[in-house]
């Protein structure tokens, strides 16, 4: 097997999962993208990180991007003798905006692109499966890989996803302090009522229709009974902002496991609490892709 002899650059979008009622099933790609460049080297591993997470992420083989690349190289059949990686990060870490999904998706797509004929050896279904295995659930990685709105599920042991085109304005409010995903997930109950499950099924179906055809339904379509309220104690500022926006008739949700808050509109940046950052975004039609 041979490797390409030039640098390869990919971009991977931020994502917002759940979107209110679509717990572990819906993901939306956003127009906020990390950029990563990889080049095969004669030996060793060099990782340069700039931007978000630069002070915190490791620079060795434990880096998530490299671990994703290594897993992909294993499936492809050979690992290069060395790698040089440059990461330009803009997706906030630990804020419910899919930074880990972006790193995993970028790593797998980079590894495939560095191998001559890599796409023939590792097709898109295999990429989604590997990304899901590494992430633990498919919603964020499906959206990160495909762009648009992803409906994702597990069929037996296989990760599956459908991509839909949607066009909607998005404002993301990002607090200064992160909340680890495992902390947020640990607050969820092991069982929910049949009535609450049925409620969310209806709202999730309505949400897809609202995003595609009728944004006026978004305030109802983003209601949730399965996860957001249970996480309120871990992110009281986020939950307060969420309730405030919704009382004002603005369709807002906790982004992924939080603590960021996502609203389906623009022009509401003044609602941000002190110290929070605001990003006015759209839906990224592009998933993780090679640049140039």
C-alpha positions in Angstrom: 0.0 0.0 0.0 1.3 3.5 -0.8 0.6 6.9 0.7 0.2 10.2 -1.0 3.3 12.4 -0.9 1.6 15.7 -0.3 -0.3 17.3 2.6 -4.1 16.7 2.8 -6.4 19.3 4.4 -10.0 18.6 5.6 -12.7 20.6 7.2 -15.2 19.2 9.7 -18.3 21.1 10.8 -19.6 21.6 14.3 -22.8 19.8 15.0 -25.8 20.0 17.3 -27.4 16.8 18.4 -30.9 16.1 19.8 -32.4 19.5 18.8 -34.9 19.1 21.6 -37.0 16.0 21.1 -34.7 14.0 18.8 -32.6 12.5 21.5 -29.6 10.4 20.1 -31.3 10.4 16.7 -31.0 13.9 15.1 -27.9 15.9 14.3 -27.5 19.2 12.5 -24.2 20.3 10.8 -23.4 24.0 11.5 -21.3 26.5 9.6 -18.5 26.5 12.1 -15.6 24.3 11.0 -12.3 22.9 12.3 -9.5 22.6 9.7 -6.9 19.9 9.9 -3.9 19.2 7.7 -2.0 15.9 7.7 1.1 14.9 5.9 3.0 11.5 5.9 6.4 11.8 7.5 9.4 9.5 7.6 9.0 8.9 11.3 7.4 10.1 14.5 4.3 12.1 15.3 4.1 15.9 15.4 0.8 17.6 16.4 0.4 21.4 16.2 -2.9 22.7 17.7 -4.1 26.3 17.4 -7.3 27.9 18.6 -9.9 26.1 20.7 -8.4 23.5 23.1 -4.8 24.4 22.3 -4.0 24.7 26.0 -5.6 21.4 26.9 -5.4 18.7 24.2 -2.5 16.2 24.2 0.2 16.3 21.5 0.8 12.6 21.5 -0.9 9.4 20.3 -3.7 9.9 22.8 -5.0 12.9 20.8 -8.5 12.0 19.6 -7.8 13.0 16.0 -4.8 10.7 15.8 -6.7 7.9 17.5 -9.3 8.1 14.8 -6.7 8.1 12.1 -5.0 5.2 13.7 -8.2 3.2 13.8 -8.9 4.0 10.1 -5.3 3.0 9.1 -5.9 -0.3 10.9 -8.9 -0.9 8.7 -7.1 0.2 5.6 -4.3 -2.3 6.3 -1.2 -0.2 7.0 0.0 2.8 9.1 2.4 5.4 7.7 5.9 5.6 9.4 5.2 9.1 10.7 2.7 11.9 10.6 2.6 15.7 10.9 -0.8 17.1 11.9 -1.8 20.8 12.1 -5.2 21.5 13.8 -6.9 24.9 13.4 -9.8 24.6 15.9 -12.8 26.9 16.1 -15.4 24.5 17.6 -15.6 25.0 21.4 -14.7 22.0 23.4 -17.0 20.4 26.0 -19.9 22.7 25.0 -22.3 20.3 23.2 -21.2 21.4 19.7 -19.7 18.2 18.5 -16.0 18.9 18.8 -15.2 15.2 19.4 -17.4 14.2 16.4 -15.5 16.7 14.2 -12.1 15.3 15.3 -13.2 11.7 14.7 -14.7 12.5 11.3 -11.7 14.6 10.3 -9.3 11.8 11.4 -11.0 9.1 9.5 -11.5 11.1 6.3 -7.8 12.2 6.5 -6.5 8.7 6.9 -8.5 7.5 3.9 -7.3 10.4 1.8 -3.7 9.8 2.7 -3.9 6.2 1.3 -3.7 5.7 -2.5 -7.1 4.2 -3.4 -8.3 4.7 0.2 -11.9 5.4 -0.8 -12.2 2.1 -2.5 -10.9 0.3 0.6 -13.0 2.2 3.1 -16.4 3.3 1.8 -18.7 5.9 3.3 -20.8 3.2 5.2 -17.6 1.9 6.8 -16.5 5.4 7.7 -19.9 6.1 9.5 -19.6 2.7 11.3 -16.1 3.4 12.5 -16.9 7.0 13.6 -20.0 5.7 15.5 -17.9 3.0 17.2 -15.4 5.7 18.3 -18.0 8.3 19.3 -20.4 5.8 21.0 -23.5 7.1 19.2 -24.2 8.1 15.6 -26.1 11.4 15.7 -23.2 13.9 15.8 -20.8 11.9 13.6 -23.5 11.3 11.0 -24.1 15.0 10.7 -20.4 15.8 10.8 -19.7 13.4 7.9 -22.7 14.2 5.7 -23.7 17.8 6.5 -27.3 19.0 6.6 -29.8 17.3 9.0 -28.9 13.7 9.8 -31.4 11.2 11.1 -29.3 8.4 12.6 -30.0 5.1 14.2 -28.4 1.7 15.0 -29.8 -1.3 13.1 -28.7 -4.3 15.0 -25.0 -3.4 15.3 -24.8 -1.3 12.2 -24.9 2.5 12.2 -27.3 4.0 9.7 -28.1 7.6 8.7 -30.2 9.6 6.3 -29.3 13.1 5.3 -31.8 15.8 4.6 -31.3 19.3 3.3 -32.6 22.1 5.5 -32.1 25.8 5.5 -32.6 27.6 8.8 -30.9 30.4 10.8 -29.2 29.3 14.0 -27.8 31.3 16.9 -25.6 29.4 19.4 -24.9 30.8 22.9 -21.8 29.3 24.4 -20.9 29.6 28.1 -17.4 30.0 29.5 -17.4 26.7 31.4 -17.8 23.3 29.8 -19.9 20.4 31.0 -18.5 16.9 30.2 -20.8 14.8 28.2 -20.5 11.9 30.6 -21.6 14.1 33.4 -24.7 15.3 31.5 -25.5 11.7 30.4 -25.2 10.5 34.0 -28.1 12.7 35.1 -30.6 11.0 32.8 -33.1 8.5 34.3 -32.8 4.9 33.3 -36.6 4.8 32.5 -39.1 7.2 31.2 -42.9 7.1 31.0 -44.7 5.8 28.0 -46.5 9.2 27.8 -43.2 11.1 27.7 -41.8 8.8 25.1 -44.9 9.2 22.9 -44.7 13.0 23.3 -41.1 13.1 22.1 -41.8 10.8 19.1 -44.5 13.2 17.9 -42.4 16.3 18.5 -39.4 14.7 16.7 -41.5 13.9 13.7 -42.9 17.4 13.7 -39.4 18.9 14.0 -38.3 17.3 10.7 -41.4 18.7 9.0 -40.9 22.1 10.6 -37.2 22.3 9.6 -38.0 21.2 6.1 -41.2 23.1 5.3 -42.8 25.1 8.1 -40.5 27.0 10.5 -43.6 28.5 12.2 -44.0 25.1 13.9 -40.5 25.1 15.5 -41.6 26.4 18.9 -43.8 23.3 19.4 -41.5 21.0 17.5 -38.6 21.7 19.8 -40.4 20.6 23.0 -38.8 17.8 24.9 -39.5 15.6 27.9 -36.7 13.1 27.8 -33.4 14.8 28.7 -33.2 18.6 28.9 -34.9 19.2 32.3 -33.0 16.3 33.9 -29.7 18.1 33.1 -30.7 21.5 34.5 -28.8 21.1 37.7 -25.5 20.6 35.8 -26.1 23.8 33.7 -28.5 26.1 35.5 -27.4 29.1 33.5 -28.1 27.3 30.2 -31.5 26.1 31.4 -32.4 29.6 32.6 -31.6 31.0 29.1 -33.4 28.2 27.4 -36.6 28.9 29.4 -36.2 32.7 28.9 -36.0 32.3 25.1 -38.9 29.9 24.9 -41.1 32.2 27.0 -40.4 34.9 24.4 -41.6 32.5 21.6 -38.1 31.7 20.3 -37.5 28.0 19.5 -34.5 27.1 21.6 -32.9 23.9 22.8 -29.9 22.6 24.7 -27.3 21.8 22.1 -26.3 18.1 22.4 -25.5 17.4 26.0 -25.0 21.1 26.7 -24.2 23.5 28.0 -24.6 25.6 24.8 -28.0 26.8 23.9 -29.1 26.8 20.2 -32.0 28.9 18.9 -33.5 28.7 15.4 -33.2 32.4 14.6 -30.8 35.3 14.2 -30.7 38.7 15.8 -31.0 37.7 19.4 -27.4 38.1 20.5 -28.4 40.6 23.2 -30.0 37.7 25.2 -26.6 36.3 25.9 -25.6 36.2 29.6 -22.5 38.1 30.7 -19.4 36.2 29.6 -21.1 34.0 27.0 -20.1 34.1 23.3 -22.6 34.2 20.5 -22.3 32.6 17.1 -24.8 33.4 14.3 -24.6 30.4 12.0 -26.4 28.5 9.3 -26.7 24.8 8.4 -23.6 23.5 6.7 -24.5 21.7 3.5 -21.0 20.3 3.5 -19.9 17.5 5.8 -16.3 16.6 6.5 -14.6 17.2 3.2 -11.2 17.6 1.6 -10.2 21.2 0.9 -8.4 22.0 -2.4 
